[in-house]
Amino acid sequence: MNPENVVARRSVSFETATVWAIALTAAIATLVLVPSASIPFLYTKVSVLALGAIVVLALFILARLTRGNAVLPPLPLVLAMWAVPLAYLLSGIFSGTTLSAALFGSQLEPDTLGFVIIMAALGTLSALAVRRVDQYRTFLKLMGGLFALVVALQVLILIIGEIAPGFLSPATALPGSFSDLSMLVGLGLIGAMLALRFLPLEARVKKALYVACGLGLVLLAVANSFFVWSLVALAALGLFVEAVMRRTPFRGEEGESFPGTTLLAEQDAEGGEESGSRMLGASLAVLVVSLFFLIGGSTIGGALGNALGLNLLDVRPSWQSTVATGSHVYASSPLFGSGPGTFGAEWLKSRDASLNSTIFWNIDFTTGIGYLPTSFVTTGIAGAVAWLLLLGLFVFLGFRFLLFRASNDPVVRFVSLLSFVAAAYVFVTAVVDVPGPVVLAFGFISLGVFASTLRFGKGQSQHGIVFGRSPRIGFVIVFALTLLLLASIVAAYAVVERYLAQVALTRAVSALSAGNIDGAGAAVAQALVFSQSDDAYRLESQIAQARLNQIAGDTGLSADAARTGIQAALTDGIQAALTATKLAPNRYQNWVALGTMYGTVVPLGVPGAYDNAKAAYAKAQELNPSSPQLPYILAQLEIANKDNKAAEAFLVQAIQLKQDFTQAIFLLSQLEVASGNAQGALAAAESAAYFAPNDPAVLFQVGILRAGTGDLPGAIAALSKAASVNPQFANARYFLAVAYAESKDFANALGELEAVAALSPDNEKAVASYIAALRKGTNPFPSLRTGAVGTLPESSPDASTK
């Protein structure tokens, strides 16, 4: 066989494999679903994208080395893609963020240097590898099949989730979330409408697209994203108008026609009037459904989601909050921003305290209103310029190409239109929303495919490099490609290593939540072998804290064994928390973990423990100044240090930040009781009851305090409600019986004590003498006002029975 033919076949094989690898990377990242709590869902998809990009790069390099040349599309748009990773790199270097954190973040989040490198690589490789008409056709078929498969599988997940929710939750969304699902399905619907309008399709393919579109509309109705409905409606309206304009011209009874209409009709797809009529029906149907949900979506879509048992609440900071965070960052670091992946930390510093009055008061947002606004904040002016350069060039080249330089080949022309619309769709979505990694990957792949089609524009020529024609240049290129191939192996190792670390860390979290301290410790140790992260060290300190609690509760340990175990756990926990603060000093959670470890031994009087704990909490407060939880934690520290006055001051601060912070109000009432201020304690407890009217513990405290201040009717009302909310609350029933007896209502007092006795044999024994006295018509209890308010008599039921 001719060696040249063998080389040609190998190069074609590698080129075909490269195209398939791009499509399969997108497909696997979209469809991968491992129903296991120890497997990080989104990080698995990001890792697939990263490894897929590396495989595509390797195949492309092998194809070029085998072929001995490289054919390049027009380069401006391709080069502009790399302006974004360059801006992220500069931000990571000059913003003060560690380069490792800027590169990987916690899980290669979209706002990290590593992720934008992956996106730029996928876009560039799509532009370089998908370059022939037959490859465009293959790519279109694969993407069309992926859309149909995603829709079918997601509908199947909904059905299974409704039938067997224990096996698979109906809220499971293949792309990552229902928000991402709506974006991806909306993109698929627009692509399907374009294909039905502009491509001559076989009958079975058309039927498959119609079915996929119908199911896609059902999924959009379930996800019910107003913005996606708007984009789909605009696309359907545009195609409907275009189809009307290009239908076969009307001819009168005498055969007259209108000038210019015949030419428009000739430009229509094959099938003439039949094709136009079908497109009219498809686009009109999508438009009507879209408008239906746009007008009544909040009611109809919400009812549909509720009927399926889905909670699809999508919460992000507002434009105002995002701009406020950006202004705060630009005031100190305008050029390079706060650093990749740091929006959450900066948002906390400028967070509006009014958020504490909402149900989202304890949520730490990691992104702004949209992906691009978030990037503008974290990468500063450099990132904003890079994004605007890329998007501006994309829009300029796109409109110029589609309007004036479109290819005469119908397939190339359609691929240009579809890839331009798809990329524009994703980037517009990224302005007002936060697309997940899969959606962003589709956007960059579409951008790359569009850049590839520019080579077929009128007056445009391709550029190529033949390695053998210039030995020196060829050597440099081959050497560079070989180094890049080797570097891809190193990158693949780093991605796998980080992924294994995250899997182990997720397993450690699950083990700790299940009470398996030893299993959690072993898993987090494995995670640290693969990757040193502040998340792992912070979890290690939490495991040490759990171990301390376990030792304290183990009565079988000797004093020496307990002392040794406490010292070891305390040392390990403090060292782990200190390491976490060094790796990520701008994350307040690490400082809270450190303060918690020191605070554990404050009651034991360990020298320096109180000062170190307070300093760590103060640093956390500096990073998260509007959080009511931090002054509440400081109040608990002061109580452990036996300084109730300082604790009261911190509790007042917590309540000022969040007026309905019932935990702080309740603790403040207990401090007032301890100081002998019954009226102040009652006021605090009633404030807590106002914000938590069905909390039995709060109602119990209010009842005791009202009785202590002589308000027996008020005490009976509060204690009765506590007992009705929790019928097993023995203490509430016991003191309710006391209040009834003081009010001379012996019948109700007897009823409550009999209910207490029925709860357990111990309770029955404890209240037997009281029941006997009440049956004789005498009050066996001392006055609540003369006793210690809020405490239980020794003969009363144990507090643990509540």
C-alpha positions in Angstrom: 0.0 0.0 0.0 1.2 3.5 -0.8 2.6 5.1 2.4 1.1 8.4 1.4 -2.4 6.9 1.4 -1.8 5.4 4.8 -0.8 8.8 6.2 -3.8 10.4 4.6 -6.2 7.8 6.1 -4.6 8.2 9.5 -5.0 12.0 9.4 -8.6 11.7 8.2 -9.2 9.3 11.1 -7.7 11.6 13.6 -9.7 14.6 12.2 -12.9 12.7 12.3 -12.2 11.5 15.8 -11.5 15.1 16.8 -14.9 16.2 15.6 -16.6 13.3 17.4 -14.6 14.0 20.5 -15.9 17.6 20.7 -19.5 16.4 20.3 -19.1 13.6 22.7 -17.5 15.9 25.3 -20.6 18.1 25.2 -22.9 15.1 25.2 -21.3 13.3 28.1 -21.0 16.5 30.2 -24.7 17.1 29.6 -25.9 13.5 30.3 -23.6 12.3 33.0 -25.6 11.5 36.1 -24.3 9.4 39.0 -27.0 8.9 41.6 -24.6 8.9 44.6 -24.3 11.4 47.4 -20.5 11.0 47.4 -20.1 12.1 43.7 -20.1 15.9 43.2 -22.7 16.5 40.5 -21.6 19.7 38.8 -17.9 19.1 39.4 -18.2 15.8 37.6 -19.6 17.7 34.6 -16.8 20.3 34.7 -14.2 17.5 35.0 -15.7 15.8 31.9 -15.4 19.1 30.0 -11.8 19.5 31.1 -10.8 15.9 30.2 -12.8 16.1 27.0 -10.9 19.3 26.0 -7.6 17.6 26.7 -8.6 14.6 24.6 -9.7 16.8 21.7 -6.4 18.7 21.9 -4.4 15.5 21.8 -6.4 14.2 18.8 -6.1 17.5 17.0 -2.3 17.5 17.6 -2.0 14.0 16.3 -4.0 14.8 13.2 -1.8 17.8 12.5 1.4 15.9 13.1 0.2 13.1 10.9 -1.0 15.4 8.2 2.0 17.7 8.3 0.0 20.9 8.1 -2.4 23.1 9.9 -5.3 24.9 8.2 -6.4 28.0 10.1 -9.7 30.0 10.0 -9.6 33.8 10.2 -7.9 34.4 13.5 -9.3 37.6 15.1 -12.2 35.9 16.8 -10.2 32.9 17.9 -7.5 35.1 19.4 -10.2 37.2 21.1 -11.3 34.1 23.0 -8.0 34.0 24.8 -8.2 37.6 25.9 -10.6 36.4 28.7 -8.2 33.8 30.2 -5.4 36.4 29.9 -7.5 38.8 32.0 -8.2 36.1 34.5 -4.5 35.3 34.7 -3.5 38.9 35.3 -6.3 39.2 37.9 -5.1 36.1 39.7 -1.5 37.4 39.8 -2.1 41.0 40.8 -5.3 40.9 42.9 -3.7 39.2 45.9 -5.5 35.9 45.3 -3.3 32.8 45.3 -2.7 31.5 41.8 -3.9 28.0 42.9 -7.2 29.5 44.1 -7.6 31.6 41.0 -6.9 28.6 38.8 -9.1 25.9 40.5 -11.2 27.6 43.1 -13.0 24.9 45.1 -14.5 22.9 42.2 -13.4 24.7 39.0 -16.3 27.0 39.2 -17.1 29.1 36.0 -15.6 32.2 37.5 -12.1 30.7 37.7 -9.0 30.8 35.5 -9.1 27.1 34.9 -12.6 27.1 33.7 -12.2 29.9 31.2 -9.1 28.2 29.9 -11.2 25.1 29.3 -13.9 27.2 27.5 -11.4 29.0 25.3 -9.7 25.7 24.5 -13.0 24.1 23.5 -13.9 27.2 21.4 -10.5 27.3 19.7 -10.4 23.5 19.0 -14.0 23.7 17.5 -12.8 26.5 15.2 -9.7 24.6 14.1 -11.1 21.0 13.9 -14.6 21.4 12.5 -13.8 22.9 9.1 -15.3 20.9 6.3 -18.9 20.6 5.0 -19.1 16.9 5.8 -17.8 17.7 9.4 -20.5 20.4 9.7 -23.1 17.8 8.7 -21.8 15.3 11.2 -21.7 17.9 14.0 -25.3 19.0 13.2 -26.6 15.4 13.4 -24.8 14.8 16.7 -26.1 18.0 18.3 -29.6 17.4 17.0 -29.5 13.9 18.4 -28.3 15.2 21.7 -31.2 17.7 22.0 -33.7 14.9 21.3 -32.0 12.6 23.8 -31.8 15.3 26.6 -35.5 16.1 26.2 -36.5 12.4 26.2 -34.4 11.5 29.2 -35.5 14.5 31.2 -39.2 13.7 30.6 -38.4 10.1 31.7 -36.7 11.4 34.8 -39.9 13.5 35.6 -42.1 10.4 35.2 -39.8 8.1 37.3 -39.5 10.8 39.9 -43.3 11.1 40.3 -43.7 7.3 40.4 -40.6 6.4 42.6 -39.2 9.6 44.2 -37.1 7.5 46.5 -35.2 6.1 43.6 -34.8 9.3 41.6 -35.9 12.8 42.5 -38.1 14.6 40.0 -36.1 17.7 40.6 -33.0 16.1 39.0 -32.0 18.1 36.0 -29.5 16.5 33.6 -27.6 19.8 32.7 -27.1 20.6 36.4 -30.2 22.6 37.4 -33.7 23.4 36.1 -32.4 26.8 35.2 -29.7 25.3 33.0 -32.2 22.8 31.7 -34.5 25.7 30.6 -31.6 27.5 28.9 -30.5 24.3 27.1 -34.0 23.3 26.0 -34.7 26.9 24.8 -31.5 26.8 22.7 -32.5 23.4 21.3 -36.0 24.7 20.4 -34.5 27.6 18.5 -32.1 25.4 16.7 -34.9 22.9 15.8 -37.0 25.8 14.4 -34.1 27.0 12.4 -33.5 23.5 11.0 -37.1 23.0 10.1 -37.1 26.3 8.3 -33.8 26.3 6.4 -32.8 22.6 5.9 -34.3 20.1 3.6 -35.0 17.3 6.1 -36.2 13.7 5.7 -39.7 13.1 6.9 -38.6 11.0 9.8 -36.2 13.6 10.9 -38.9 16.2 10.8 -41.2 14.1 12.8 -38.5 13.5 15.4 -37.9 17.3 15.6 -41.6 18.0 16.0 -41.8 15.5 18.9 -38.7 16.9 20.5 -40.0 20.4 20.2 -43.3 19.4 21.8 -41.6 17.7 24.7 -39.2 20.6 25.0 -42.1 23.0 25.4 -43.4 20.8 28.2 -40.0 21.0 30.0 -39.9 24.8 29.5 -43.3 25.0 31.1 -42.1 23.0 34.1 -38.9 25.1 34.4 -40.9 28.3 33.6 -38.0 30.8 33.1 -39.4 34.1 32.0 -36.2 35.1 30.2 -35.9 31.9 28.3 -39.6 32.1 27.3 -38.8 35.6 26.0 -35.9 34.5 23.9 -37.8 31.5 22.4 -40.8 33.8 21.7 -38.6 36.4 19.9 -37.0 33.6 17.8 -40.4 32.1 16.9 -41.7 35.5 16.0 -38.8 36.3 13.8 -39.0 33.0 12.0 -42.8 33.3 11.6 -42.4 36.8 10.0 -39.6 35.5 7.8 -41.7 32.5 6.7 -44.7 34.7 5.8 -42.5 37.0 3.7 -41.0 34.1 1.8 -44.1 32.1 1.0 -45.1 31.6 -2.7 -46.5 34.9 -4.1 -50.2 35.5 -4.3 -51.6 35.5 -7.8 -54.9 37.1 -8.7 -57.6 35.6 -10.9 -56.2 37.0 -14.1 -52.7 35.8 -13.3 -51.1 39.0 -12.2 -48.2 38.9 -9.7 -46.4 41.5 -7.6 -42.9 42.5 -8.6 -40.1 41.0 -6.5 -42.1 38.2 -4.9 -41.1 35.5 -7.2 -37.4 36.0 -6.4 -38.2 35.7 -2.7 -40.1 32.5 -3.3 -37.2 31.0 -5.2 -34.9 31.5 -2.3 -37.2 29.4 0.0 -36.2 25.9 1.0 -37.2 23.0 -1.1 -40.9 22.4 -1.0 -42.0 26.0 -1.7 -45.4 26.7 -0.2 -45.5 23.4 1.6 -42.3 24.2 3.5 -43.4 27.7 4.3 -46.7 26.5 5.5 -45.1 23.9 7.8 -42.8 26.5 9.2 -45.6 28.9 9.7 -47.4 26.2 11.8 -44.3 25.3 13.9 -43.1 28.8 14.6 -46.7 30.0 15.3 -47.3 27.1 17.7 -44.1 27.9 19.6 -44.9 31.6 19.6 -48.5 31.0 21.0 -47.2 28.7 23.8 -44.4 31.1 24.7 -46.8 34.1 24.9 -49.2 32.0 26.9 -46.6 31.3 29.6 -45.2 34.8 29.4 -48.6 36.3 30.2 -49.7 33.8 32.9 -46.4 32.1 33.6 -46.1 32.9 37.3 -49.5 31.3 38.0 -49.6 28.5 35.4 -46.0 27.6 35.5 -45.9 27.7 39.3 -49.0 25.5 39.5 -47.4 23.0 37.2 -44.2 22.9 39.3 -46.2 22.5 42.5 -48.2 19.7 40.9 -45.0 17.8 40.2 -43.6 18.6 43.7 -40.8 20.7 42.4 -39.3 23.6 44.2 -37.6 25.6 41.5 -36.7 28.8 43.3 -33.8 30.6 41.7 -32.3 33.2 44.0 -29.4 35.5 43.1 -28.3 39.0 44.2 -30.1 41.8 42.5 -28.6 44.3 40.0 -28.4 46.8 42.7 -26.5 44.4 45.0 -24.2 43.3 42.2 -23.4 46.9 41.3 -22.8 47.8 44.9 -20.3 45.0 45.2 -18.6 46.0 42.0 -18.3 49.6 43.3 -16.8 48.4 46.5 -14.2 46.3 44.6 -13.4 49.0 42.0 -12.8 51.6 44.7 -9.8 49.6 45.9 -8.8 47.3 42.9 -10.2 48.8 39.7 -7.7 47.3 37.2 -7.7 43.6 38.1 -10.7 43.3 40.5 -10.8 41.2 43.6 -9.6 38.0 41.9 -11.2 35.0 40.2 -13.8 33.3 42.3 -14.0 36.0 45.0 -17.3 37.6 44.4 -18.9 35.8 47.4 -16.3 37.2 49.8 -16.7 40.7 48.4 -20.4 40.6 48.4 -20.4 39.8 52.1 -18.3 42.9 52.8 -20.9 45.2 51.1 -24.0 43.2 51.8 -27.1 45.2 52.7 -28.2 44.4 56.3 -31.8 44.7 55.2 -31.4 41.2 53.6 -31.5 39.9 57.2 -35.3 40.5 57.3 -35.8 38.0 54.4 -35.7 34.2 54.3 -32.4 34.4 52.5 -30.6 36.1 55.4 -28.2 33.2 56.0 -27.3 32.4 52.4 -23.8 33.3 51.2 -24.1 34.1 47.4 -21.1 33.3 45.3 -22.2 35.1 42.1 -24.0 38.2 41.1 -27.1 38.7 39.0 -25.3 37.3 36.0 -22.2 35.5 35.0 -20.7 38.3 33.0 -21.4 41.0 35.7 -19.8 38.7 38.2 -16.7 38.4 36.0 -16.6 42.2 35.6 -16.4 42.4 39.4 -13.8 39.7 40.1 -11.4 40.6 37.1 -11.9 44.3 37.1 -11.4 46.6 34.1 -9.0 44.0 32.5 -11.8 41.4 32.5 -14.5 43.8 31.4 -12.3 44.9 28.4 -11.5 41.3 27.5 -15.2 40.3 27.5 -16.3 43.4 25.6 -13.6 42.9 23.0 -14.7 39.3 22.5 -18.4 40.0 22.3 -18.0 43.2 20.3 -15.9 41.4 17.7 -18.3 38.5 17.6 -21.3 40.7 17.0 -19.5 42.8 14.3 -18.1 39.8 12.4 -21.4 38.0 12.8 -23.6 40.6 11.3 -21.1 41.5 8.6 -20.7 37.8 7.6 -24.4 36.9 7.7 -25.7 40.0 5.9 -23.0 40.6 3.3 -20.5 37.7 3.1 -22.5 34.5 3.8 -21.4 31.4 1.9 -23.3 30.1 -1.1 -23.3 26.6 0.3 -26.6 26.1 2.1 -25.1 23.8 4.8 -22.3 26.3 5.6 -24.8 29.1 5.6 -27.1 27.3 8.0 -24.2 26.3 10.3 -23.1 30.0 10.4 -26.6 31.2 11.3 -27.2 28.5 13.9 -23.8 28.8 15.6 -24.1 32.6 15.7 -27.6 32.4 17.2 -26.5 29.8 19.7 -23.5 31.7 20.9 -25.4 35.0 21.0 -28.2 33.2 23.0 -25.7 31.9 25.6 -23.9 35.2 26.0 -27.1 37.2 26.3 -28.2 34.7 29.0 -24.9 35.1 30.8 -25.6 38.8 31.2 -28.8 38.4 33.2 -28.4 34.9 34.6 -25.7 32.5 35.7 -25.5 29.6 33.2 -23.9 26.4 34.5 -20.8 24.9 33.0 -22.6 22.8 30.4 -24.5 25.8 29.0 -21.4 27.9 28.8 -19.6 25.1 27.1 -22.2 25.0 24.4 -21.8 28.8 24.0 -18.0 28.6 23.4 -18.3 25.6 21.1 -20.9 27.4 19.1 -18.6 30.5 19.0 -15.7 28.3 17.8 -17.9 26.7 15.0 -19.0 30.1 13.9 -15.4 31.3 13.7 -14.7 28.2 11.6 -17.4 29.1 9.1 -15.9 32.5 8.5 -13.3 30.9 6.3 -16.1 30.3 3.7 -17.2 33.9 3.5 -17.2 35.7 0.2 -13.8 37.2 -0.5 -12.3 35.2 2.4 -9.5 32.6 2.0 -8.1 30.0 4.4 -4.6 30.2 5.7 -2.4 27.1 6.2 1.0 26.1 7.3 2.8 23.1 5.7 5.5 22.0 8.1 7.7 20.4 5.4 8.1 23.5 3.2 10.1 25.4 5.8 12.2 23.0 7.9 13.0 25.6 10.6 9.4 26.8 11.0 8.2 23.2 10.8 10.6 22.1 13.5 9.4 24.9 15.8 5.7 24.1 15.2 6.2 20.3 15.6 8.3 20.9 18.8 5.6 23.3 20.2 2.8 20.8 19.4 4.7 18.0 21.0 5.3 20.0 24.1 1.6 21.0 24.1 0.7 17.3 23.9 2.9 16.5 26.9 1.4 19.4 28.8 -2.1 18.0 28.1 -1.1 14.9 30.0 0.1 16.9 33.0 -3.2 18.9 32.8 -5.2 15.7 32.7 -3.4 14.4 35.8 -4.1 17.7 37.7 -7.8 17.5 36.8 -8.2 13.9 37.9 -6.2 14.6 41.1 -8.5 17.5 42.0 -11.6 15.5 41.1 -10.6 12.6 43.3 -9.9 15.0 46.2 -13.4 16.5 45.8 -15.0 13.0 45.7 -13.2 12.1 49.0 -14.2 15.4 50.5 -17.8 14.9 49.6 -17.7 11.4 51.1 -16.2 12.9 54.3 -19.1 15.4 54.6 -21.6 12.6 54.2 -19.9 10.4 56.8 -19.7 13.3 59.3 -23.4 14.1 58.9 -24.2 10.4 59.5 -22.1 10.5 62.7 -19.3 8.3 61.3 -16.4 10.3 62.7 -13.7 7.8 61.9 -14.9 7.4 58.4 -15.1 11.1 57.9 -11.5 11.5 59.2 -10.2 8.8 56.9 -12.0 10.4 53.8 -10.7 13.9 54.5 -7.2 12.6 55.0 -7.5 11.0 51.6 -8.7 14.3 50.1 -5.7 16.1 51.5 -3.4 13.6 49.9 -4.7 14.6 46.5 -5.2 18.3 47.1 -4.5 20.8 49.9 -7.6 22.9 50.1 -9.1 25.1 52.8 -12.4 23.2 52.5 -10.7 20.0 53.5 -8.8 21.6 56.4 -11.9 23.3 57.7 -13.8 20.0 57.5 -10.9 18.4 59.4 -11.4 20.9 62.2 -15.1 20.1 62.3 -14.3 16.4 62.6 -11.9 17.2 65.5 -14.8 19.2 67.1 -17.1 16.2 66.7 -14.4 14.0 68.2 -14.2 16.3 71.2 -17.9 16.0 71.8 -17.7 12.3 71.4 -15.0 12.0 74.1 -16.9 14.3 76.4 -19.9 12.1 76.2 -18.1 8.8 76.6 -18.4 7.9 80.3 -16.5 4.7 79.8 -13.2 6.4 79.2 -10.6 6.8 82.0 -9.6 10.3 83.0 -6.1 9.8 81.4 -7.5 8.4 78.2 -10.1 11.2 77.9 -7.4 13.8 78.6 -5.1 12.4 76.0 -7.9 12.2 73.4 -9.0 15.7 74.1 -5.5 17.1 73.7 -4.9 15.2 70.5 -8.2 16.3 68.9 -7.8 19.9 70.1 -4.3 20.1 68.6 -5.4 18.6 65.3 -8.5 20.7 65.0 -6.7 24.0 65.8 -3.8 23.2 63.4 -6.3 22.3 60.6 -8.3 25.5 61.1 -5.1 27.6 61.2 -4.0 26.0 57.9 -7.5 26.8 56.4 -7.1 30.5 57.3 -3.7 30.6 55.7 -4.9 29.0 52.5 -8.0 31.2 52.2 -7.7 34.2 54.6 -10.7 35.9 53.0 -13.2 33.3 53.8 -14.9 34.0 57.0 -16.0 30.4 57.5 -12.3 29.4 58.1 -12.0 32.0 60.9 -15.3 30.8 62.5 -13.9 27.2 62.4 -10.7 28.5 64.2 -12.7 30.4 66.8 -14.9 27.4 67.4 -11.9 25.2 68.1 -10.4 27.7 70.6 -13.8 28.4 72.1 -14.3 24.7 72.9 -11.8 24.9 75.8 -12.7 28.4 77.1 -14.9 26.8 79.9 -11.9 24.8 81.0 -9.9 28.0 81.6 -7.1 27.1 79.1 -4.8 30.2 78.9 -5.1 32.1 75.7 -8.1 30.2 74.4 -10.6 33.0 75.0 -8.3 35.7 73.4 -7.6 33.5 70.4 -11.2 32.6 69.9 -12.3 36.2 70.2 -9.7 37.4 67.7 -10.7 34.7 65.2 -14.4 35.6 65.5 -13.5 39.3 65.1 -11.7 38.6 61.9 -14.8 36.7 60.7 -16.9 39.7 61.6 -14.6 41.9 59.6 -15.1 39.8 56.5 -18.9 39.4 57.1 -20.0 42.6 59.0 -23.7 42.3 58.5 -24.2 38.8 59.7 -26.3 38.4 62.9 -24.9 35.0 63.5 -21.4 36.2 64.3 -22.3 38.5 67.2 -24.6 35.6 68.5 -21.6 33.3 68.4 -19.5 35.9 70.2 -22.2 36.2 72.9 -22.0 32.4 73.4 -18.2 32.8 73.8 -18.7 35.5 76.4 -21.1 33.3 78.4 -18.5 30.6 78.4 -16.0 33.2 79.7 -18.6 34.1 82.4 -19.0 37.6 81.2 -22.8 38.0 80.8 -22.7 41.8 80.4 -20.5 41.5 77.3 -22.7 38.7 76.1 -25.8 40.9 76.4 -24.1 43.6 74.3 -23.4 41.1 71.5 -26.9 39.7 71.6 -28.3 43.2 71.3 -26.0 43.7 68.3 -27.3 40.5 66.7 -30.9 41.5 67.3 -30.3 45.0 65.8 -29.0 43.3 62.7 -32.0 40.8 62.6 -35.0 41.9 64.6 -36.6 38.4 64.4 -33.5 36.5 65.4 -35.4 34.3 67.9 -32.3 32.4 69.1 -30.6 35.6 70.2 -33.8 37.0 71.7 -34.3 33.7 73.7 -30.7 33.6 74.9 -31.0 37.3 76.0 -34.1 36.4 78.0 -32.2 33.7 79.8 -29.4 36.1 80.6 -32.0 38.5 82.0 -33.4 35.7 84.2 -29.9 34.9 85.5 -29.4 38.5 86.4 -32.8 38.7 88.3 -34.4 41.0 85.8 -37.7 39.1 85.3 -39.5 41.9 83.5 -36.6 42.3 81.0 -36.5 38.6 80.5 -40.3 38.5 79.9 -40.0 41.3 77.3 -37.3 39.5 75.5 -39.1 36.2 75.6 -42.3 37.7 74.3 -40.4 39.3 71.5 -39.1 35.9 70.5 -42.6 34.5 70.7 -43.8 37.2 68.4 -41.4 36.1 65.7 -41.7 32.4 66.5 -45.3 31.9 67.6 -45.2 28.1 67.2 -41.8 27.4 68.9 -42.7 25.3 72.0 -39.4 26.2 73.8 -40.0 29.9 73.4 -43.7 29.5 74.5 -42.5 27.5 77.5 -40.1 30.3 78.5 -42.8 32.9 78.1 -45.2 30.9 80.3 -42.7 30.5 83.1 -41.8 34.2 83.0 -45.4 35.3 83.0 -46.1 33.1 86.0 -43.1 34.5 87.8 -44.4 38.0 87.3 -47.9 37.1 88.6 -49.7 36.8 85.2 -51.3 33.4 85.7 -53.8 33.7 82.8 -51.0 34.7 80.4 -48.9 31.8 81.7 -51.7 29.4 81.2 -52.2 30.7 77.6 -48.5 30.3 76.7 -48.0 26.9 78.3 -51.3 25.6 76.8 -50.1 26.6 73.3 -46.6 25.0 74.0 -48.4 21.7 75.0 -50.7 21.8 72.0 -47.8 22.4 69.6 -45.8 19.5 71.2 -48.1 17.1 73.1 -45.0 15.3 74.4 -43.6 18.4 76.1 -43.8 17.1 79.7 -42.3 20.2 81.3 -44.8 22.4 79.7 -47.7 20.2 80.9 -46.2 20.0 84.4 -45.9 23.8 84.8 -49.3 24.3 83.2 -50.7 22.0 85.9 -49.0 24.2 88.5 -50.5 27.3 87.0 -54.0 25.7 87.0 -53.6 24.7 90.6 -52.7 28.2 91.7 -55.8 29.4 89.9 -57.8 26.9 91.9 -58.7 25.0 88.6 -57.9 21.6 90.1 -59.7 19.6 87.4 -57.5 20.9 84.5 -54.4 20.6 86.7 -55.3 17.0 87.3 -55.8 16.4 83.6 -52.4 17.8 82.7 -50.6 15.8 85.3 -52.3 12.6 84.2 -51.1 13.4 80.6 -47.6 13.8 82.0 -47.8 10.5 83.8 -49.0 8.7 80.6 -45.8 9.7 78.8 -43.4 7.4 80.7 -43.1 5.3 83.9 -40.6 7.7 85.4 -43.0 10.6 84.9 -45.8 8.6 86.5 -43.7 8.0 89.6 -42.6 11.6 89.8 -46.2 13.1 89.7 -48.0 10.4 91.7 -48.1 12.3 95.0 -49.3 15.5 93.2 -52.1 13.7 91.4 -53.2 12.2 94.8 -53.3 15.7 96.4 -55.3 17.2 93.5 -57.8 14.4 93.7 -58.4 15.4 97.3 -58.9 19.0 96.2 -55.7 20.5 97.6 -52.9 22.4 95.9 -49.6 20.4 96.3 -47.4 23.0 94.6 -45.5 26.0 96.0 -46.3 29.4 94.3 -44.4 29.9 91.1 -43.7 33.5 92.2 -41.8 32.4 95.3 -39.8 29.7 93.5 -36.9 30.0 91.2 -38.4 31.3 87.9 -37.7 29.0 85.0 -36.3 26.1 86.9 -37.8 22.7 87.6 -38.4 21.3 91.1 -36.3 18.2 91.9 -39.4 16.0 91.9 -40.7 17.3 88.6 -40.3 15.4 85.3 -36.9 15.5 83.8 -36.4 18.2 81.1 -35.3 15.5 78.7 -38.8 14.2 78.4 -39.9 17.2 76.4 
